[in-house]
Amino acid sequence: MILNKYQKHFSQSGFSSKVLKVAKRAGSKSLYPAFVLYNAYKSKEVSVKDKAIIIGALGYFILPNDLISDFLPIIGFTDDFAVLTLAIRSLRKSITTEIKEAARQSLNKLLG
């Protein structure tokens, strides 16, 4: 899968840094898909195969110079959110209510 080439860009510190940048530019609601995937990644219930998809999607999210550069106003994050949404759809059986609630709580804790 194409997301595999972005795995090397995923890290917890990279995720935190990107989240803060996106929150300032795109707003907190747009971060929810990233937090869903991040919390799914941390879940012991999610398979290694699914975690590989998550790491690829979050790696793409973290990378600033991807298909559409994150530095472009308004449209810079559209490709990132498309990749995150695609990953969530492909993992819908692994994304539990508990993971979604943990994502909400993580987002609220970070952004208030």
N, C-alpha and C positions, 0 to 999 in steps of 0.2 A: 504494500500500500504506500502511496506517496507520502503519507504522514511519517513513515519510518525515517525518512531523511532529516526530519526536524527534531528527532529525539535528542540529539546532542545539545540542543539549545535549552532543554528543560532542566531546571533546577529549582529548588524551593526558594532560594534567594532571588533568582531571576523572576520567578512568579510574583513574589512580593513586590519587587521593584516595578514590574509591569502593571500590576494591579493599582498601585498608587498613581502612576502616570495616567492610566485609562480613567480612573475615577475623577481626576481633575479635568480631563478633556471630554470624556464621553458620558460621565455620570455613573452613579452606582448601579442602577438597574441593568445597565449593559454588561456589568460584571457577573451577573448571576450565573450564566452558562459556564464561565470559567471556574467559579466556585463549585458548581455541581460536579464538574469533571475532577477538580482537585480533591474534593471530598470522596469521590468514587475511587480515585487513585489511592487514597489513604485507607480505604475500606478493605478489611480482610476477606470480605465476601465476593469481591470482584476478582475475576480470573486474571492470570498473568497475560493472556492474550488480549483481554480488554484493557488492561493497564498499559500495554504497548501502544494501543490506539490512543489512549488518554495522554500518554507521554508525548506522542507525536503531535497531537492537537495542541497541547499546552506549549510544546516547543515552538510550534508555528506562531502561537499567540504571543510568546515572549520575543521572538525575533522581530526587530524593528524594520528591517528591510526585506519584506516578503513581496508577494505579488503586487499589493498596493501599499506603498510606504506609509507607515503609521504617522509620519510627519506631515502628511497632507491633511489639511483641515476638512472636517466633516466626513469624507469618504475613507480616510486612512485606516479605520478599524473595520470596515465592512467585510473585507475578506477574512479577517480574524474571527469575526462573529459567525460568518458562514461556516468556517471550518469547525468551530466549537459546536455549532448547532448540528452539523452533519455527524460529528462524533457522538453527541448525545443521542441523536436518532438511531445511530447504529448500535448503541449500547443500551437502548431503552429497557431491555429486560434486566439489566444489571443495575440500573438507576432506581433505587428504592425510595420510598417516602422518607426514610431515615436519612438517606444521603441528601435529599433535597432540603430537608429541615436543617441538617448540619450546615449546608451551603448558606442558607438564610442566616443562621446564627453566626457563622464565620464572617459573612459580609456585614452584618449589623455590628459585630464586635470591632471589626476593622474601621468601619466608616461612621459608626454611631448611629 
